[in-house]
């Protein structure tokens, strides 16, 4: 847990003192263990500490606010498209792609009437900050980072900054969204974290503790620690047991066979004895939705369900994306929109021997795999030797039946500046890097709320942007990016 709150005004102290204050007020590990092998022993956070939040312009903030409702409408439309595809009202290849490689049990869960209209409680897009604006590279509905971003938001707010979502947006907003979804004043919530998601256990425990301090009955536990009776799930709290109203699912659907009591959680969710969120809809967790946004055969559907303005925004933000399907194509067809130096393609094999400049492409698993999260399994074409690129592409083709992959146009993040505290030299240093912006939206009933923004600024030589020891992680704020 963090130390007792001590406020410090960034306008009255030097940047070095402010960074050391943020460090001292953070628990060991920063609520996320990360890779600490290259970290200075005095650093409590497994990333670089900035003396200020990451500054976003008013226009960028406005776009983030605009994006939340658009994403909710997109998820509703995507959910409808899947079910219409199953019924034969939309092309069958849509649900076949989305169900590819999934056990029958998982497919059945996603189609159950009990969960039919349910959407994820938390939505977090990954947005690259490029010279042309934001580019959407992923949609995550089971995201990590809420807890440690909430801690950072609180610490920077206590230091006199006004961050997006405020000091408690990511904490109080989480429970408010659950309360609105369940239409209960004080629901009992179990944050269930599996072994597969163990890296995020500390932040979820912290989040539960903050809500308990506000008299909200929220508990973080391993699935094996759940108790049950004929009516539902229970949580042991000291000498008594408390009935669970909602389970926040911090466990992956591909990992269900390895999760103790997973069947019990699902059984009581199906009986409506508890609310399971995010819902067990593996099809909504596929990256291939980014390819569907651009697919020519789905444009009429998207325009009807989203409207022209929402669709235009999503297509503007989303890089061209394709499902890597090895099915042979007739000679007179091409892969829609896939062009390199003016050349079109209808055979993935022809992409293996592109020059380094030509293969500015990103290959990654679409979902339902331990390789599909945390930047695992990502291959950047121009960052690999030709032989290795060809091997990774062939691997994606060979594994299509089990783990479909997507191909995206590579978008280079813009070079932006920031500052961080260097423990080795005991000084605040400038840093130029590339930013990944991650807004967190909580869905309260039908209304999404921008509860906070996490920004990861990676060194400029990194092409895959994610949390790392030599990156700055800070909450987003609106203001002047020039150092104070």
C-alpha positions as CSV (number, residue, x, y, z in Angstrom):
1,X,0.0,0.0,0.0
2,X,1.0,3.6,-0.5
3,X,2.4,5.6,2.4
4,X,0.0,8.1,4.2
5,X,-0.9,11.0,1.8
6,X,1.5,13.9,2.0
7,X,0.7,16.9,-0.3
8,X,3.4,18.8,-2.1
9,X,2.9,21.7,-4.5
10,X,4.8,21.4,-7.8
11,X,4.9,25.2,-8.0
12,X,6.9,25.5,-4.8
13,X,9.4,22.6,-5.2
14,X,12.0,21.8,-7.8
15,X,11.3,18.9,-10.2
16,X,13.8,16.6,-8.5
17,X,12.1,16.9,-5.2
18,X,8.7,16.3,-6.8
19,X,9.9,13.1,-8.5
20,X,11.4,11.8,-5.2
21,X,8.1,12.6,-3.5
22,X,6.2,10.5,-6.1
23,X,8.7,7.7,-5.6
24,X,8.4,7.8,-1.8
25,X,4.6,7.8,-1.9
26,X,4.5,4.8,-4.1
27,X,4.5,1.2,-2.8
28,X,7.4,-1.1,-3.7
29,X,6.9,-2.3,-7.2
30,X,4.5,0.5,-8.1
31,X,1.6,-1.9,-8.0
32,X,3.1,-3.6,-11.0
33,X,6.3,-5.7,-10.7
34,X,7.6,-5.3,-14.2
35,X,11.1,-6.0,-15.2
36,X,13.3,-4.6,-12.4
37,X,16.6,-6.1,-13.6
38,X,17.8,-2.7,-15.1
39,X,16.1,-0.6,-12.5
40,X,18.0,1.5,-9.9
41,X,17.6,-0.1,-6.4
42,X,16.1,3.1,-5.0
43,X,13.3,3.3,-7.5
44,X,10.0,2.0,-6.3
45,X,8.3,2.3,-9.7
46,X,9.4,0.0,-12.5
47,X,9.5,2.9,-14.9
48,X,10.9,6.4,-15.2
49,X,9.2,9.1,-13.0
50,X,8.3,12.4,-14.6
51,X,8.0,15.6,-12.6
52,X,4.7,16.4,-14.5
53,X,1.9,14.6,-16.2
54,X,1.9,14.0,-19.9
55,X,0.4,17.1,-21.6
56,X,-2.3,16.7,-24.1
57,X,-3.7,19.5,-26.1
58,X,-7.3,20.7,-25.7
59,X,-8.1,19.2,-29.2
60,X,-6.6,15.9,-28.2
61,X,-8.6,15.8,-25.0
62,X,-11.8,16.7,-26.9
63,X,-11.1,13.8,-29.3
64,X,-10.7,11.4,-26.3
65,X,-14.0,12.6,-24.9
66,X,-15.7,12.2,-28.3
67,X,-14.2,8.7,-28.7
68,X,-15.9,7.1,-25.7
69,X,-19.5,7.2,-26.9
70,X,-18.3,6.2,-30.4
71,X,-16.6,3.1,-29.0
72,X,-19.7,2.2,-27.0
73,X,-21.8,2.4,-30.2
74,X,-19.2,0.4,-32.0
75,X,-19.2,-2.4,-29.4
76,X,-23.0,-2.5,-29.6
77,X,-22.8,-2.7,-33.4
78,X,-20.1,-5.4,-33.3
79,X,-22.1,-7.4,-30.9
80,X,-25.1,-7.2,-33.2
81,X,-23.0,-8.0,-36.3
82,X,-21.8,-11.2,-34.7
83,X,-25.3,-12.4,-33.7
84,X,-26.7,-11.4,-37.1
85,X,-23.8,-13.4,-38.8
86,X,-24.7,-16.5,-36.7
87,X,-28.4,-16.1,-37.8
88,X,-27.5,-15.7,-41.5
89,X,-28.6,-12.0,-41.6
90,X,-25.0,-11.0,-42.2
91,X,-22.1,-12.8,-43.9
92,X,-21.3,-16.1,-42.2
93,X,-17.5,-15.5,-42.5
94,X,-17.8,-12.8,-39.8
95,X,-18.7,-15.2,-37.0
96,X,-16.5,-18.0,-38.5
97,X,-13.5,-15.7,-38.3
98,X,-14.4,-14.6,-34.7
99,X,-15.0,-18.2,-33.5
100,X,-11.9,-19.6,-35.2
101,X,-9.8,-21.7,-32.9
102,X,-12.1,-21.5,-29.9
103,X,-13.5,-24.5,-28.0
104,X,-17.2,-25.1,-28.5
105,X,-17.8,-24.3,-24.9
106,X,-16.4,-20.8,-25.3
107,X,-18.4,-20.2,-28.4
108,X,-21.6,-21.3,-26.6
109,X,-20.9,-19.0,-23.7
110,X,-20.6,-16.0,-26.0
111,X,-24.0,-16.8,-27.7
112,X,-26.0,-17.3,-24.5
113,X,-29.1,-15.1,-24.2
114,X,-28.2,-14.3,-20.6
115,X,-25.2,-12.2,-21.9
116,X,-26.7,-11.2,-25.2
117,X,-26.8,-7.4,-24.7
118,X,-24.0,-7.2,-22.1
119,X,-21.0,-5.0,-23.0
120,X,-17.6,-4.7,-21.2
121,X,-17.6,-2.4,-18.2
122,X,-14.1,-1.0,-19.0
123,X,-13.0,0.0,-22.5
124,X,-9.4,1.0,-23.2
125,X,-8.1,1.8,-26.7
126,X,-4.4,1.9,-27.4
127,X,-3.7,5.1,-29.3
128,X,-0.4,5.9,-30.9
129,X,0.4,9.6,-31.0
130,X,1.6,10.3,-34.5
131,X,2.4,13.5,-36.4
132,X,-1.0,13.1,-38.1
133,X,-2.9,12.5,-34.8
134,X,-4.0,9.5,-32.9
135,X,-3.9,6.0,-34.5
136,X,-6.0,3.2,-32.9
137,X,-3.9,0.0,-32.8
138,X,-5.9,-2.1,-30.3
139,X,-9.1,-2.3,-28.4
140,X,-8.9,-3.8,-24.9
141,X,-12.0,-4.8,-22.9
142,X,-10.0,-6.7,-20.2
143,X,-7.3,-4.1,-19.6
144,X,-4.7,-3.9,-16.8
145,X,-3.3,-0.6,-15.5
146,X,-6.4,0.8,-13.9
147,X,-4.9,0.5,-10.4
148,X,-1.4,1.9,-10.9
149,X,-2.8,4.7,-13.2
150,X,-5.2,5.6,-10.4
151,X,-2.3,5.8,-8.0
152,X,-0.4,8.0,-10.3
153,X,-3.4,10.2,-10.9
154,X,-3.8,10.6,-7.1
155,X,-0.1,11.4,-6.6
156,X,0.1,14.0,-9.4
157,X,-3.2,15.6,-8.2
158,X,-1.8,15.9,-4.7
159,X,1.2,17.6,-6.2
160,X,-1.1,20.4,-7.6
161,X,-1.7,19.1,-11.1
162,X,-5.2,18.7,-12.7
163,X,-5.1,15.4,-14.4
164,X,-7.8,14.0,-16.7
165,X,-10.4,12.2,-14.6
166,X,-9.1,13.8,-11.4
167,X,-7.6,12.1,-8.4
168,X,-10.3,9.5,-7.9
169,X,-11.9,9.1,-11.3
170,X,-10.4,5.7,-11.9
171,X,-11.3,4.5,-8.4
172,X,-14.7,5.9,-7.6
173,X,-15.7,5.7,-11.3
174,X,-15.1,2.0,-11.3
175,X,-17.6,1.3,-8.5
176,X,-20.0,3.8,-9.8
177,X,-20.1,2.0,-13.1
178,X,-20.8,-1.3,-11.4
179,X,-23.5,0.3,-9.3
180,X,-25.2,1.7,-12.3
181,X,-24.9,-1.6,-14.3
182,X,-26.4,-3.6,-11.4
183,X,-28.8,-0.9,-10.4
184,X,-27.9,-1.5,-6.8
185,X,-26.8,1.0,-4.3
186,X,-24.0,-1.0,-2.6
187,X,-23.2,-4.2,-4.6
188,X,-20.7,-6.7,-3.3
189,X,-17.9,-7.0,-5.9
190,X,-15.3,-9.7,-6.3
191,X,-12.2,-8.7,-8.4
192,X,-11.2,-12.2,-9.5
193,X,-7.5,-12.4,-10.7
194,X,-6.2,-15.6,-12.2
195,X,-2.6,-16.9,-12.2
196,X,-2.4,-15.9,-15.9
197,X,-3.1,-12.3,-14.9
198,X,-1.0,-12.4,-11.8
199,X,1.1,-9.4,-12.9
200,X,-1.9,-7.2,-12.2
201,X,-2.9,-8.7,-8.8
202,X,-1.2,-6.0,-6.7
203,X,-3.0,-3.1,-8.5
204,X,-6.3,-4.8,-8.2
205,X,-5.7,-5.4,-4.5
206,X,-4.9,-1.8,-4.1
207,X,-8.0,-0.8,-6.0
208,X,-10.1,-3.0,-3.8
209,X,-8.5,-1.5,-0.6
210,X,-9.2,2.1,-1.8
211,X,-12.9,1.3,-2.3
212,X,-13.1,-0.6,1.0
213,X,-11.8,2.6,2.7
214,X,-14.8,4.3,1.2
215,X,-17.1,1.7,2.6
216,X,-17.6,-0.1,-0.7
217,X,-17.6,-3.9,-0.4
218,X,-15.0,-4.7,-3.0
219,X,-12.7,-7.7,-2.6
220,X,-9.7,-8.9,-4.7
221,X,-9.1,-12.6,-4.6
222,X,-7.8,-15.6,-6.4
223,X,-10.6,-17.8,-8.0
224,X,-9.7,-20.7,-5.7
225,X,-10.6,-18.5,-2.7
226,X,-14.2,-18.0,-3.7
227,X,-16.8,-19.8,-1.6
228,X,-20.3,-20.9,-2.7
229,X,-23.6,-22.3,-1.7
230,X,-26.7,-23.2,-3.6
231,X,-27.6,-19.6,-4.2
232,X,-24.4,-18.2,-5.5
233,X,-20.8,-17.1,-4.7
234,X,-19.5,-15.9,-1.4
235,X,-16.4,-14.0,-0.1
236,X,-15.0,-14.7,3.3
237,X,-14.3,-11.5,5.2
238,X,-12.9,-12.4,8.6
239,X,-15.5,-14.5,10.5
240,X,-18.3,-14.0,8.1
241,X,-19.2,-14.7,4.5
242,X,-20.7,-12.1,2.1
243,X,-22.7,-12.9,-1.0
244,X,-21.2,-11.7,-4.3
245,X,-23.3,-9.5,-6.6
246,X,-20.8,-9.0,-9.3
247,X,-17.5,-10.6,-10.5
248,X,-15.0,-8.5,-12.3
249,X,-13.4,-11.0,-14.6
250,X,-9.6,-10.4,-14.6
251,X,-9.1,-13.8,-16.2
252,X,-8.7,-14.8,-19.8
253,X,-11.2,-17.0,-21.6
254,X,-8.5,-19.0,-23.3
255,X,-7.3,-19.9,-19.8
256,X,-10.6,-21.3,-18.5
257,X,-9.4,-24.9,-18.1
258,X,-6.7,-23.8,-15.8
259,X,-8.8,-21.6,-13.5
260,X,-10.2,-23.1,-10.3
261,X,-13.9,-22.6,-9.9
262,X,-14.3,-21.1,-13.4
263,X,-17.3,-23.3,-14.0
264,X,-18.9,-22.1,-10.8
265,X,-18.5,-18.5,-11.7
266,X,-20.0,-19.1,-15.1
267,X,-22.8,-21.3,-13.7
268,X,-24.0,-18.6,-11.3
269,X,-23.6,-15.9,-14.0
270,X,-25.9,-17.9,-16.3
271,X,-28.4,-18.3,-13.4
272,X,-28.4,-14.5,-13.0
273,X,-27.2,-15.0,-9.4
274,X,-24.4,-12.5,-10.2
275,X,-23.2,-10.2,-12.9
276,X,-20.1,-11.2,-14.7
277,X,-18.1,-8.4,-16.3
278,X,-16.7,-8.2,-18.8
279,X,-19.1,-10.7,-20.2
280,X,-17.7,-14.1,-21.5
281,X,-17.7,-13.0,-25.1
282,X,-14.4,-14.1,-26.6
283,X,-15.5,-12.7,-30.0
284,X,-15.5,-9.2,-28.7
285,X,-11.9,-9.5,-27.6
286,X,-10.5,-10.1,-31.1
287,X,-8.2,-7.6,-32.8
288,X,-9.7,-8.5,-36.1
289,X,-12.5,-6.1,-35.5
290,X,-10.0,-3.4,-36.6
291,X,-10.0,-5.2,-40.0
292,X,-13.8,-5.3,-40.1
293,X,-14.0,-1.6,-39.7
294,X,-12.4,-1.2,-43.1
295,X,-13.9,-4.3,-44.9
296,X,-15.7,-3.2,-48.1
297,X,-18.5,-5.8,-47.6
298,X,-19.4,-4.4,-44.1
299,X,-19.6,-0.7,-44.9
300,X,-23.4,-0.7,-45.4
301,X,-23.9,-2.4,-42.0
302,X,-21.5,0.0,-40.2
303,X,-23.1,3.1,-41.8
304,X,-26.5,1.9,-40.8
305,X,-25.6,1.1,-37.2
306,X,-23.0,3.8,-36.5
307,X,-23.8,6.6,-38.9
308,X,-21.4,8.4,-41.2
309,X,-19.7,10.5,-38.6
310,X,-18.8,7.7,-36.2
311,X,-17.7,5.4,-39.0
312,X,-15.5,8.2,-40.5
313,X,-13.8,8.8,-37.2
314,X,-13.1,5.1,-36.6
315,X,-11.7,4.7,-40.1
316,X,-9.6,7.8,-39.7
317,X,-8.2,6.5,-36.4
318,X,-7.7,2.9,-37.4
319,X,-4.7,1.9,-39.6
320,X,-5.6,-0.4,-42.6
321,X,-5.8,-3.9,-41.1
322,X,-6.3,-7.4,-42.6
323,X,-7.1,-10.9,-41.3
324,X,-4.2,-13.2,-42.4
325,X,-6.4,-15.9,-44.0
326,X,-4.4,-18.5,-46.0
327,X,-7.4,-19.5,-48.1
328,X,-6.3,-19.3,-51.8
329,X,-7.8,-16.4,-53.7
330,X,-8.9,-16.6,-57.3
331,X,-6.5,-14.8,-59.7
332,X,-9.0,-12.0,-60.5
333,X,-9.4,-11.0,-56.8
334,X,-7.1,-8.9,-54.6
335,X,-6.8,-8.4,-50.8
336,X,-8.8,-5.2,-50.4
337,X,-6.7,-2.1,-49.6
338,X,-3.4,-3.9,-49.3
339,X,-1.0,-2.1,-51.5
340,X,2.8,-1.6,-51.3
341,X,4.5,0.8,-53.6
342,X,1.4,0.7,-55.9
343,X,1.3,-3.1,-56.1
344,X,-1.7,-5.1,-55.1
345,X,-1.7,-8.6,-53.7
346,X,-3.9,-11.7,-53.6
347,X,-1.3,-14.1,-52.0
348,X,0.3,-13.6,-48.6
349,X,3.4,-15.4,-49.8
350,X,4.2,-12.4,-52.0
351,X,4.7,-10.3,-48.8
352,X,7.6,-12.5,-47.6
353,X,10.2,-10.9,-49.9
354,X,9.4,-7.3,-49.7
355,X,12.3,-4.9,-49.1
356,X,12.9,-3.5,-45.6
357,X,11.3,-0.2,-46.7
358,X,8.3,-2.0,-48.2
359,X,7.5,-4.1,-45.2
360,X,6.4,-1.4,-42.8
361,X,3.8,-3.8,-41.5
362,X,2.8,-5.2,-38.1
363,X,1.8,-8.8,-37.6
364,X,0.1,-9.9,-34.3
365,X,-2.3,-12.6,-33.0
366,X,-5.9,-11.5,-33.1
367,X,-6.9,-12.9,-29.7
368,X,-7.7,-15.9,-27.6
369,X,-4.0,-16.7,-26.9
370,X,-1.4,-16.0,-24.2
371,X,0.5,-14.4,-27.1
372,X,-2.3,-11.9,-27.8
373,X,-1.8,-9.4,-24.9
374,X,1.0,-7.3,-23.4
375,X,2.8,-6.9,-26.8
376,X,3.6,-10.5,-26.9
377,X,3.6,-12.1,-30.4
378,X,4.0,-8.8,-32.2
379,X,6.3,-8.7,-35.2
380,X,7.3,-5.5,-37.0
381,X,8.3,-6.2,-40.6
382,X,11.0,-3.6,-41.1
383,X,12.5,-4.4,-37.7
384,X,13.2,-8.0,-38.7
385,X,15.6,-9.6,-41.2
386,X,13.8,-10.8,-44.4
387,X,14.1,-14.4,-43.5
388,X,12.7,-14.0,-40.0
389,X,9.8,-11.8,-41.3
390,X,9.0,-14.5,-43.8
391,X,9.1,-17.1,-41.1
392,X,6.8,-15.2,-38.8
393,X,4.3,-14.6,-41.7
394,X,4.3,-18.3,-42.5
395,X,3.8,-19.1,-38.9
396,X,0.7,-16.9,-38.8
397,X,-0.6,-18.6,-42.0
398,X,0.0,-22.1,-40.5
399,X,-1.7,-21.3,-37.2
400,X,-4.8,-19.6,-38.8
401,X,-7.0,-22.5,-37.8
402,X,-6.1,-22.1,-34.1
403,X,-4.9,-18.5,-33.6
404,X,-5.8,-16.1,-36.4
405,X,-3.5,-13.2,-36.9
406,X,-4.0,-9.7,-38.3
407,X,-1.7,-7.5,-40.4
408,X,-1.6,-3.7,-39.9
409,X,0.0,-0.9,-41.7
410,X,2.8,0.4,-39.4
411,X,2.3,3.9,-38.1
412,X,5.3,5.7,-36.7
413,X,4.7,7.5,-33.4
414,X,5.7,11.2,-33.3
415,X,8.8,12.3,-31.4
416,X,7.8,14.2,-28.3
417,X,9.7,15.5,-25.3
418,X,9.4,15.0,-21.6
419,X,11.5,14.9,-18.4
420,X,12.3,12.2,-15.9
421,X,14.4,11.7,-12.8
422,X,17.6,9.8,-13.2
423,X,18.4,8.0,-9.9
424,X,22.0,7.3,-11.0
425,X,22.9,10.9,-11.5
426,X,20.4,12.4,-9.0
427,X,19.1,14.8,-11.7
428,X,16.1,15.5,-13.8
429,X,17.0,14.8,-17.5
430,X,15.2,15.5,-20.8
431,X,13.9,12.6,-22.8
432,X,12.6,12.4,-26.4
433,X,10.4,9.4,-27.0
434,X,7.2,8.1,-28.6
435,X,3.9,8.1,-26.8
436,X,1.2,5.5,-26.4
437,X,-2.0,7.1,-25.0
438,X,-4.5,4.8,-23.2
439,X,-7.8,6.4,-22.1
440,X,-9.9,4.4,-19.7
441,X,-13.7,4.6,-20.2
442,X,-16.1,3.2,-17.6
443,X,-19.6,2.3,-18.9
444,X,-22.3,3.4,-16.5
445,X,-25.5,2.0,-17.9
446,X,-25.4,3.5,-21.4
447,X,-23.0,6.3,-20.6
448,X,-19.2,6.1,-21.0
449,X,-17.1,8.2,-18.7
450,X,-13.5,9.1,-19.4
451,X,-12.1,8.2,-16.0
452,X,-8.4,8.7,-16.6
453,X,-5.6,8.5,-19.1
454,X,-2.4,6.6,-18.9
455,X,0.5,7.7,-21.2
456,X,3.6,5.6,-21.8
457,X,6.5,7.5,-23.3
458,X,9.0,5.0,-24.7
459,X,12.5,5.8,-25.9
460,X,12.4,6.8,-29.5
461,X,14.4,3.8,-30.8
462,X,11.6,1.4,-29.6
463,X,9.1,0.4,-32.3
464,X,6.8,-1.7,-30.0
465,X,5.5,0.7,-27.4
466,X,4.5,-0.8,-24.0
467,X,5.4,-0.5,-20.3
468,X,9.2,-0.9,-19.8
469,X,11.9,0.1,-17.4
470,X,13.2,2.9,-19.5
471,X,9.8,4.4,-20.4
472,X,8.0,7.2,-18.6
473,X,4.5,6.4,-17.4
474,X,2.4,9.3,-16.3
475,X,-1.3,10.3,-16.2
476,X,-2.6,12.5,-18.9
477,X,-3.5,16.2,-18.3
478,X,-4.6,19.1,-20.5
479,X,-2.2,21.9,-20.8
480,X,1.0,23.4,-22.1
481,X,3.7,20.8,-22.9
482,X,6.5,23.1,-22.2
483,X,8.4,22.4,-18.9
484,X,7.2,24.5,-16.0
